[in-house]
Amino acid sequence: MIEEARAPGSPSLPRTMKAMVLERLGDPLRLMDLEIPRCGPGQVLIRVAACGVCRTDLHVVDGDLDEPELPLVLGHEIVGTVVRLGHNVGSLEVGQRIGIPWLGWTCGDCEYCASGEENLCNRARFTGYQIDGGYAEYTLADARYCFPIPESYSDFAAAPLLCAGMIGFRSLRMTDRARRLGLYGFGAAAHIIAQVALHQGREVYAFTRPGDEEGQAFATRLGAVWAGDSDALPPAELDAAILFAPVGALLPLSLRAVRKAGIVVCAGIHMSEIPAFPYDLLWGERVVRSVANLTRQDGEEFLEIAPQVPVRSQIAVLPLTQANEALRRLRAGEIEGAVVLDTEVLDTQSEQGARSTP
């Protein structure tokens, strides 16, 4: 049975593609030639233009997340163009530009899916983790979990919106109407969500690695009213804080910084061990919440508000073949904003500079 439909006018494709592949946990990614996958029912084949590099990718490589399907193509902040349609795909068209996020598939039948909490589906599968992702020239996606990209965004600027933006937006909504908002770890997600928070009339307080003067200056340029070390107390009590840095020791520090009835949101998919802390830090009806993945509604609502702000992504662009270098820079804290792979550039020596663009 033919599964893949080729629409009139759709381009002919080569047989193989370049991809950066994780073969064993802890090893560098390896440049490989892979066969271009064929669409199954409900799937679309995407010619990838750009793929953001997320801290979750580091957690996969390091084995912090223990269910990757190896060998694996990482990457879940994917922007590209539909080049093939599987059967029963009526929502997308060949030639359409779309984004592919972390949440790649859910069962649709369990109690979580039925109640609008598909992000908690026990059978969920995730892009760049159990489904090959966007560190490649082509990738497959379930058409139900793809988002049209606003025309005002370039491919590179749109890529960080697919995870840093969407999950950051879910985290921001969990802070309710907090006016004084602390952001711990001022990387890709925080620099996007700070812009949304400021647009909503909130005050942003930025916390970085101790001594990171460049990161603090970056946060101040974006509009933070205060920026300082993560182990410091801000000049005012916070109404809420979001922990983007995956550092368990930040939880008691942030609880100390928020007022009574304040909210602390743990936004990462992985966090190091949380140290013991006295109950008085939690007392006073302070609330600690975690964010687990995202829903399609999160993505739709965020991509609607982002152009209104407008959110501008500060990005550094590297060729696909420098994915290992991108991961190294992210691990070392050398990235201001976000880093994105250009999957249409394979020159291992070339590099494009940082960009700030809608």
matplotlib code that plots the C-alpha trace (Angstrom):
import matplotlib.pyplot as plt

x = [0.0, 1.3, 1.3, 2.9, 1.0, 2.8, 0.7, 0.9, 3.9, 5.6, 9.4, 11.3, 13.5, 16.9, 17.2, 19.3, 19.8, 22.5, 21.7, 23.6, 22.9, 23.3, 24.3, 25.3, 24.6, 27.4, 29.0, 29.3, 26.7, 27.9, 27.3, 25.6, 23.8, 20.3, 17.5, 14.8, 11.8, 8.5, 5.2, 2.8, -0.9, -1.4, 2.2, 4.0, 7.6, 9.3, 12.3, 13.9, 15.2, 16.1, 16.2, 16.8, 19.2, 17.5, 18.8, 16.6, 18.9, 21.7, 19.6, 19.0, 22.7, 23.8, 21.3, 19.3, 16.2, 16.4, 14.0, 15.6, 15.2, 18.7, 20.1, 18.4, 18.2, 17.9, 16.0, 12.4, 12.4, 11.9, 10.9, 10.5, 8.3, 6.0, 7.2, 5.1, 1.7, 0.7, -2.8, -5.6, -3.7, -6.2, -5.0, -1.7, -0.5, 2.7, 4.7, 3.3, 5.8, 5.2, 6.8, 7.3, 7.4, 8.5, 5.1, 5.0, 2.1, -0.5, -2.9, -6.1, -7.9, -6.6, -8.1, -5.5, -6.1, -9.9, -9.7, -7.5, -4.3, -2.6, 0.8, 0.4, -0.5, 1.3, 1.8, 3.0, 6.0, 8.3, 10.2, 14.0, 13.6, 11.4, 10.8, 13.6, 13.9, 15.3, 19.1, 18.7, 17.7, 14.3, 12.1, 8.6, 5.9, 2.3, 0.3, -1.9, 1.1, 2.4, 1.8, 1.6, 4.4, 3.5, 4.7, 6.5, 9.1, 12.1, 12.9, 15.7, 13.8, 10.8, 12.7, 13.2, 9.5, 8.6, 9.9, 11.6, 8.6, 5.8, 6.8, 7.9, 4.5, 2.8, 5.1, 4.2, 0.5, 1.1, 2.2, -1.3, -1.4, 2.0, 3.2, 6.8, 8.2, 11.6, 13.3, 16.0, 18.4, 18.3, 18.7, 16.5, 13.2, 13.7, 14.7, 11.5, 9.1, 10.6, 9.3, 5.8, 5.8, 6.8, 4.2, 1.6, 2.8, 4.8, 8.1, 10.9, 13.7, 16.4, 18.7, 21.9, 24.9, 26.9, 29.2, 27.6, 27.7, 27.1, 23.9, 22.7, 23.4, 21.5, 18.5, 18.6, 18.7, 15.5, 13.8, 14.4, 14.1, 16.8, 19.4, 21.7, 23.2, 21.0, 22.0, 21.1, 17.8, 16.1, 15.4, 11.6, 9.6, 8.5, 5.0, 6.2, 9.3, 10.0, 13.0, 14.4, 17.8, 17.8, 19.4, 17.6, 19.4, 17.5, 14.2, 14.8, 16.5, 13.5, 11.1, 13.1, 12.6, 8.8, 6.2, 3.6, 1.2, 3.8, 4.3, 7.4, 7.2, 9.8, 9.9, 12.4, 11.9, 14.8, 16.3, 19.2, 18.5, 16.6, 18.4, 16.5, 15.1, 13.3, 9.5, 9.3, 10.4, 7.3, 5.0, 2.8, 0.8, 3.6, 3.1, 5.6, 4.5, 6.1, 5.6, 5.3, 5.6, 3.0, -0.4, -1.3, -3.5, -0.4, 1.3, -1.6, -2.1, 1.6, 2.0, -0.9, 0.5, 4.1, 3.7, 1.6, 4.4, 6.4, 8.8, 12.2, 14.6, 18.3, 19.9, 23.3, 23.1, 25.5, 25.6, 24.0, 27.4, 28.4, 25.7, 28.2, 29.7, 26.3, 25.7, 29.1, 28.4, 25.0, 26.5, 29.1, 26.7, 28.2, 25.0, 23.1, 19.6, 19.2, 21.3, 19.8, 21.1, 20.9, 20.2, 20.7, 24.4, 26.7, 30.1, 31.8, 33.9, 31.3, 29.4, 26.8, 26.8, 24.2, 20.9, 18.1, 15.1, 11.3]
y = [0.0, 3.5, 5.6, 8.8, 11.1, 13.4, 16.4, 18.0, 20.3, 18.9, 18.7, 15.5, 14.5, 12.9, 9.4, 10.4, 13.4, 14.7, 14.3, 14.8, 11.5, 10.6, 6.9, 6.5, 8.6, 11.0, 10.7, 13.6, 13.7, 12.1, 13.4, 10.6, 10.0, 8.6, 7.6, 10.3, 8.8, 8.2, 9.5, 7.2, 8.0, 11.4, 12.4, 15.1, 15.2, 18.5, 20.1, 21.6, 25.1, 25.8, 24.0, 25.5, 24.0, 23.5, 22.7, 19.6, 18.3, 18.4, 16.4, 13.8, 13.6, 13.4, 10.7, 12.8, 11.8, 8.0, 6.9, 8.2, 5.9, 5.5, 6.1, 9.5, 12.7, 15.5, 18.7, 19.9, 23.6, 22.9, 25.2, 24.0, 23.5, 20.6, 18.6, 15.4, 14.5, 11.1, 9.8, 11.5, 14.8, 17.6, 20.3, 21.1, 21.7, 21.0, 24.2, 25.4, 26.6, 25.0, 24.5, 21.3, 21.4, 19.0, 17.3, 15.0, 12.6, 11.7, 8.8, 11.0, 8.4, 8.6, 10.6, 13.3, 13.7, 13.7, 16.5, 18.8, 17.8, 16.1, 17.3, 14.6, 11.7, 8.6, 7.4, 10.7, 10.7, 13.6, 15.1, 14.7, 12.1, 9.2, 10.7, 11.8, 15.6, 18.5, 18.2, 17.0, 18.1, 16.4, 15.1, 13.5, 14.9, 14.1, 16.7, 17.3, 18.6, 21.1, 24.9, 27.5, 30.0, 33.8, 35.4, 38.2, 35.7, 34.4, 30.7, 31.3, 33.7, 31.4, 28.3, 29.2, 30.0, 26.3, 25.3, 28.1, 30.3, 27.8, 26.1, 29.5, 30.8, 27.9, 28.7, 32.4, 31.6, 29.5, 32.6, 33.9, 37.7, 38.2, 41.7, 41.3, 38.3, 36.7, 34.7, 32.4, 31.4, 34.1, 32.0, 31.3, 30.9, 33.7, 36.3, 35.5, 35.3, 38.5, 40.3, 38.9, 39.7, 43.3, 43.6, 42.5, 45.3, 43.1, 43.9, 41.5, 40.6, 38.5, 36.1, 34.7, 32.6, 34.4, 36.9, 36.8, 40.5, 40.1, 38.1, 40.6, 43.5, 41.6, 41.2, 44.9, 45.9, 43.8, 45.8, 44.0, 46.4, 44.5, 41.8, 40.0, 36.8, 33.8, 33.5, 37.2, 38.6, 41.1, 44.6, 43.8, 40.8, 38.8, 37.7, 34.8, 33.2, 30.9, 28.6, 28.0, 26.9, 23.2, 23.7, 22.2, 24.6, 27.5, 26.3, 27.3, 30.5, 31.4, 30.5, 33.0, 35.7, 35.4, 36.8, 34.9, 33.2, 33.6, 31.1, 29.3, 27.5, 24.9, 25.1, 22.5, 18.9, 17.9, 19.5, 18.5, 17.3, 19.7, 20.2, 20.0, 23.4, 24.6, 24.5, 28.2, 28.9, 27.1, 28.2, 31.2, 29.4, 29.7, 27.4, 25.3, 24.0, 22.1, 22.4, 19.2, 19.7, 21.7, 21.4, 22.4, 25.1, 26.6, 26.7, 28.3, 31.0, 31.8, 32.1, 34.5, 36.8, 36.7, 39.0, 41.4, 42.0, 41.6, 39.0, 39.4, 36.4, 37.1, 34.2, 32.9, 30.8, 27.8, 25.3, 21.9, 20.3, 22.4, 21.0, 19.7, 23.1, 24.6, 22.1, 22.9, 26.7, 26.1, 24.0, 26.6, 29.4, 31.2, 31.8, 35.1, 34.3, 31.2, 29.2, 27.9, 25.4, 26.3, 22.9, 24.3, 25.1, 22.2, 24.0, 23.1, 26.2, 28.9, 30.6, 33.4, 36.0, 36.7, 38.2, 40.0, 39.7, 39.3]
z = [0.0, -0.9, 2.3, 1.0, -1.2, -3.6, -4.4, -7.9, -8.1, -5.0, -5.5, -6.3, -3.4, -3.1, -1.5, 1.4, 3.8, 6.2, 9.9, 13.2, 15.1, 18.8, 18.8, 22.5, 25.5, 26.3, 22.9, 20.4, 17.7, 14.4, 10.9, 8.9, 5.7, 6.4, 4.1, 3.9, 5.7, 4.1, 5.4, 7.2, 7.6, 9.2, 8.9, 6.9, 5.7, 6.4, 4.6, 7.7, 7.4, 11.0, 14.3, 17.7, 20.2, 23.6, 27.0, 26.9, 24.1, 26.6, 29.1, 26.4, 25.5, 29.1, 30.0, 32.4, 30.5, 30.4, 27.6, 24.3, 21.3, 20.0, 17.5, 17.6, 15.7, 18.3, 18.0, 18.8, 17.8, 14.1, 11.3, 7.8, 4.7, 4.0, 1.0, 1.3, 2.8, 4.3, 3.8, 5.8, 6.2, 5.4, 7.7, 5.9, 2.4, 0.4, 0.5, 3.8, 6.4, 9.8, 13.2, 15.1, 18.9, 21.7, 22.0, 19.0, 19.6, 22.2, 22.4, 22.5, 24.6, 28.2, 31.0, 30.5, 26.8, 27.4, 30.0, 27.9, 29.7, 26.8, 28.1, 30.8, 28.5, 29.8, 26.2, 24.8, 22.4, 22.1, 19.2, 19.3, 22.1, 21.0, 17.5, 15.3, 15.3, 13.4, 13.5, 9.9, 6.4, 6.6, 9.4, 9.8, 12.0, 13.0, 11.2, 14.3, 16.2, 13.7, 13.9, 11.1, 11.7, 11.7, 8.5, 10.5, 11.8, 9.9, 10.1, 12.5, 14.7, 14.9, 15.9, 19.7, 19.9, 19.5, 22.9, 24.8, 23.9, 24.2, 27.4, 28.8, 28.1, 29.9, 32.8, 32.8, 32.9, 36.0, 37.8, 37.7, 37.9, 39.5, 39.1, 40.3, 38.5, 39.0, 36.2, 37.3, 34.5, 31.8, 28.6, 25.6, 27.4, 29.9, 27.3, 25.3, 28.3, 29.8, 26.7, 27.1, 30.8, 30.2, 27.4, 30.1, 32.4, 34.9, 36.5, 35.6, 38.0, 36.3, 38.1, 36.4, 37.3, 39.9, 38.3, 34.9, 34.2, 30.5, 31.1, 33.7, 31.2, 28.6, 30.9, 31.7, 28.1, 27.5, 30.3, 33.6, 36.5, 38.3, 37.4, 39.8, 40.9, 41.5, 45.1, 45.9, 47.1, 44.8, 46.1, 46.4, 47.4, 44.3, 43.6, 41.6, 40.2, 37.3, 37.4, 33.9, 35.2, 36.0, 39.3, 42.4, 44.8, 43.3, 44.7, 48.3, 47.1, 45.1, 47.9, 50.1, 47.4, 47.0, 49.3, 51.3, 48.9, 46.2, 43.4, 42.3, 38.9, 38.0, 34.2, 33.2, 32.2, 34.4, 37.5, 39.7, 43.3, 45.5, 48.8, 52.1, 53.3, 56.4, 56.3, 57.0, 53.4, 52.2, 55.0, 54.3, 51.6, 49.1, 46.1, 44.2, 40.7, 37.9, 34.2, 32.2, 28.5, 26.6, 25.0, 21.4, 23.0, 24.6, 21.2, 19.4, 22.0, 22.3, 18.5, 18.5, 21.1, 20.1, 17.0, 19.1, 21.7, 19.3, 20.7, 19.2, 19.5, 20.1, 18.2, 17.2, 14.0, 13.3, 10.5, 11.1, 11.2, 14.2, 16.4, 18.8, 19.1, 19.7, 22.5, 24.0, 24.0, 25.5, 28.3, 29.0, 29.2, 26.3, 24.4, 24.8, 24.0, 21.8, 19.3, 16.1, 13.5, 9.8, 8.2, 4.8, 5.5, 5.9, 5.8, 9.0, 9.0, 8.4, 11.1, 11.1, 13.8, 16.5, 15.3, 17.0, 14.7, 14.8]

ax = plt.figure().add_subplot(projection="3d")
ax.plot(x, y, z, "-o")
ax.set_aspect("equal")
plt.show()
